[in-house]
């Protein structure tokens, strides 16, 4: 039975009864990734599908190369003000029709900011194609889609939420092909002129280090 204080009349907890304790907030020590994508759906859908023991925030912006880097920088600064620090910040974008200078400058600006860069020349679909075949000849975005339709044995849909699961077993082969393709341009690699090429595998490998 609860005791009553003689002075205040307040009820006091019974002896032997544990006093209520405030919940202790614990800090989430998992790595925190910020992945800022040029595409609004294709790339975000893919990277959101990774199952990792990390906090992964994926944002599709619709912004292009240089403005994408600036947006990622702004998000990083905003997070710091909220005492939320990212262990890794990545930008993901394609060459498409951007000029050589614009594309290469965006890559350099991202690296100077300490960001990882997962770029593709010509398009992100190159990464998907490399799951099936090594390819070192330049083709159009439409041709990428035609190849994927044939290899997937169904019409390729860039917003297909099941693509990650369908390709996961072939991911090691894609990484090997992407590394081989990138190495073929060394020395003197020029990302904007070397078509096809991609560094998407670098981000994939980084995420897979935290696979669960």
N, C-alpha and C positions, 0 to 999 in steps of 0.2 A: 504494500500500500504506500502511496506517495506521502512523504513527510511535508509539513507546512512550516515555512520560516516564521519564527516568532515576530521578527521585526517587520517584514514586508507582507506577510500573508501569502507569498508566492509558494506554489507547490514545488518541491525539490524532488529530484529523482531518487528512487529507493537506493539504499546502499547495496552494493553488489551488482547493480544494473549498469551496464556499459553506457557511457555517455555517447551521444550521437557525434559522429565525426564528419567534417566536411570532406566532400570528395576531392581527392588530390588530382589535379590536372597533370597528365604526363605528356611529354613532348614526343611527337611522332618522329622517330629517328630514321625512317625509311628515306631513300633517295627521292628527290622531288624533281620531276622533269616538266619542262614547259616546251611544247612542240607547237610552233606557229607555222601554219600552212598557207600557201597561196590559194590552193583549192578550198572550196567551202564544204565539200562532201567526200570526194574520192580519197584523198590522203587522210583526212580525219577519221573516216570510217575504218580505214586500214589500221592506223596506229592505235585507235581506241580498242581494237580487238586483241591486243597483246595482253597476256595474263602474266603479270609481273608483280613481284613484291616491292613495289615502289608506287609513289603517287605520280600519276601521269596526267597532266592537263594538256589536252589537244584542242587547238583553236583554229578553225577555218576562217580566213579573213576576206578572201576575194581581192586582196591587195597584191600588187606586183612586187618584183624584186627589191628595189631600194626602199620603197615605202613599207614593205614587209619587214625588213631589218629594223627600220625605225620603230615600227609598231611593237616588235619583240623587245626592243630596248625600253620602250615606254612601259610595257607590261612588267618587265623586270624591275624597273625603278618603283613602280606602283606597289609591287609585292614587297619590296624592301621597306617601304614606309609602313607596311602592315606587319612588319617583322616576319615575313614569309620569304625565305631565301630558297631559290632554286639551285640544286646541285648541278643541273645541266639545262641549258637552253639551246634549242635547235630551231633552225628555219628550214622549211621545205618548199622548194619552188622549181619550176621548169624553165627551160630556155625559151620555148615557143618562138614568138616573133621579136623578142627583145634584141637590141643591138649587142654586138660583141662587147663594147665598152660598158654598157649598162649591166649586163649579166656578170661580167668579171668583177666590176666594181662592187656589186652587191655581195658577191662571195667574199671579197677582200674586206669589206666593211663588217660583215658578220664575223669573220675570223678575228679581226682587230677588237671586236667587242667581246671576244671570248666565247662566241656561239659555235655550235656544231652546224655544219651545212650539209643537208641532204638534197643535192640538186640533181636534175636530170636534163640531159640534152638528147633528144628533143622533148620527151614527155615522160611523166611518171610511169606510164604503161610499159616503158622499157624494162623496169624492174620486174613487172609481171612476166613479160616475155622471157626474161633470163631464167625464170623457174623451169622453163621447158627446153630452151635452146640457147647456145652461145651465139650471139649475133654481133657482128662488127661493121655492118653496112648501114648507111643512113637511110631511113624511111620516114614516111609521113605519119602523123597521128592516126589517120584513117587506116593506114596499113597495119599499125600496131593492133588496132581494134579487130581487124580482119584475122590476123594471126591468132589473137586470143580467142576469138569466136571458134576458130577451127580447133585449137588445142584444148579448150574447155569443153568442146562438143556441145555448146549451146551459145546463144547470142551473148556477146560480152556487154555487160552493163557496168559502167564505171562507178555506179552508186550501189552495186551489189554488196549487201552486208555479209554475205557468206564467202566472199573471196579469200579472206584470210584463212578460214578453216579449210577451204578447198586446196589452198596452196601450201599449207604449213609443212607438209611432208617433203615438199620440193624446195623449201627455203635454203637448206645447206647447199644445194646445187646452184641456186640463184646467187648466193654469196660468192661461191667459187667463180662463177661466170663473170660477176660484176668486178671482182678483184682482178681477174685476168684481163678484162676489157680495159680497166683503168691503167693497169701496168703496161698495156700495149702502147700507150701514148707517152711513156717516159723515155728520155727526159724531155723537158720543154713542153709539158702538158698545158694546153690552153682550153679551159672548160667550155668556152663559148664557141670555139672553132672545132673542137673534137667531137664529132657526132657519129655514132652514139657514145654516150658515157653517162655514168651515174655514180653517186656516192650514197644512195639510199641504204646500201648494205651497211654503211658505217653506223647509222642510227639503229638499224635492226640488230646489229651485233651488240651495241651498247644496251639496248633494252633486254636482249636475251641474257645478258650477264645477271639479270635480276629475275629470271624466269622462276615461276613457282610451280 
